[in-house]
């Protein structure tokens, strides 16, 4: 399955995730391509762009914890 990020909220929580990424293991949610960096998590909306799951069709919209990224 692939999800395209549409919108996410930027709040004080995101600052905590970024500053405490190593200590609180926030970097484990979305492992970065380079170990020295992290991907900040956020809450937001995504659209399904590819799916083989019966309950999630392409173009379905979902809400949840997502990376600050495009997909």
DONURO-470712 format. One record per residue: residue in one letter; y, x, z of N, C-alpha, C in turn. Coordinates in steps of 0.2 Angstrom, whole numbers, padded with zeros to 4 digits, always signed. Layout:
# residues N
AYXZYXZYXZ...
# end
This chain:
# residues 71
X-0006+0004+0000+0000+0000+0000+0006+0004+0000X+0011+0002-0003+0018+0006-0004+0023+0001-0002X+0028+0003+0002+0033-0001+0004+0040+0002+0002X+0045-0002+0000+0051+0001-0002+0056-0001+0003X+0059+0003+0006+0064+0002+0012+0070-0002+0009X+0072-0008+0011+0078-0012+0009+0084-0010+0013X+0083-0012+0020+0088-0011+0025+0086-0009+0031X+0089-0005+0035+0087-0003+0042+0094-0003+0046X+0093-0004+0053+0098-0004+0058+0099+0003+0060X+0105+0005+0061+0107+0011+0064+0110+0010+0071X+0107+0012+0076+0109+0010+0083+0109+0016+0087X+0111+0015+0093+0110+0021+0098+0103+0023+0099X+0098+0018+0098+0091+0020+0099+0089+0025+0094X+0092+0025+0088+0091+0030+0083+0093+0037+0085X+0099+0037+0089+0101+0044+0091+0096+0046+0096X+0093+0042+0100+0088+0044+0105+0082+0047+0102X+0080+0043+0097+0074+0045+0093+0075+0052+0090X+0081+0053+0087+0082+0060+0084+0083+0065+0089X+0086+0064+0095+0087+0070+0100+0081+0071+0104X+0077+0066+0104+0071+0067+0109+0064+0067+0104X+0065+0068+0098+0059+0068+0093+0053+0072+0095X+0054+0078+0098+0049+0082+0100+0046+0080+0106X+0051+0079+0111+0049+0078+0118+0045+0071+0119X+0047+0066+0116+0044+0059+0116+0039+0058+0110X+0038+0063+0106+0034+0063+0100+0036+0057+0095X+0042+0056+0094+0044+0051+0089+0042+0054+0082X+0042+0060+0081+0040+0063+0075+0033+0061+0073X+0029+0059+0077+0022+0057+0075+0022+0051+0071X+0027+0046+0072+0027+0040+0068+0027+0041+0061X+0031+0046+0059+0032+0047+0051+0032+0055+0051X+0026+0058+0050+0026+0065+0050+0030+0068+0044X+0034+0073+0045+0038+0076+0040+0034+0081+0036X+0037+0082+0030+0034+0086+0025+0034+0094+0028X+0039+0095+0031+0040+0102+0034+0040+0101+0042X+0035+0105+0045+0035+0104+0053+0041+0105+0057X+0046+0109+0054+0052+0110+0058+0057+0105+0058X+0056+0099+0054+0060+0094+0053+0057+0087+0055X+0061+0082+0056+0058+0076+0058+0061+0070+0054X+0057+0064+0054+0060+0058+0050+0062+0053+0055X+0068+0051+0056+0070+0047+0061+0068+0040+0060X+0064+0037+0065+0062+0030+0064+0068+0025+0065X+0067+0019+0062+0072+0013+0063+0068+0007+0062X+0072+0001+0064+0069-0005+0063+0073-0008+0057X+0069-0011+0052+0072-0014+0046+0067-0018+0042X+0069-0019+0036+0066-0023+0031+0063-0019+0025X+0057-0021+0023+0054-0017+0017+0051-0022+0013X+0051-0020+0006+0047-0025+0001+0041-0021-0001X+0036-0025-0002+0029-0022-0004+0030-0021-0011X+0028-0014-0014+0029-0013-0021+0022-0012-0024X+0017-0010-0019+0010-0009-0022+0006-0012-0016X+0000-0015-0017-0004-0018-0012-0011-0019-0015X-0016-0018-0011-0023-0020-0013-0026-0024-0007X-0021-0026-0003-0023-0030+0003-0022-0038+0002X-0027-0042+0003-0026-0049+0002-0020-0053+0005X-0018-0051+0011-0013-0054+0015-0006-0052+0013X-0005-0046+0009+0001-0044+0008+0002-0043+0000X+0005-0048-0003+0006-0047-0010+0012-0043-0012X+0012-0041-0018+0018-0037-0021+0024-0042-0021X+0029-0039-0019+0036-0042-0018+0036-0046-0011X+0031-0046-0007+0032-0049+0000+0037-0044+0004X+0040-0048+0008+0045-0044+0013+0043-0044+0020X+0043-0038+0023+0041-0037+0029+0046-0034+0034X+0046-0035+0040+0050-0032+0045+0046-0028+0050X+0049-0022+0052+0046-0018+0057+0049-0011+0057X+0045-0006+0061+0047+0001+0062+0046+0004+0055X+0051+0008+0053+0050+0011+0046+0054+0018+0047X+0053+0022+0042+0056+0029+0042+0063+0028+0038X+0068+0032+0040+0074+0032+0036+0073+0036+0030X+0070+0032+0025+0068+0035+0019+0069+0029+0013X+0067+0031+0007+0067+0026+0002+0060+0022+0002X+0055+0025+0004+0048+0022+0004+0044+0024+0010
# end
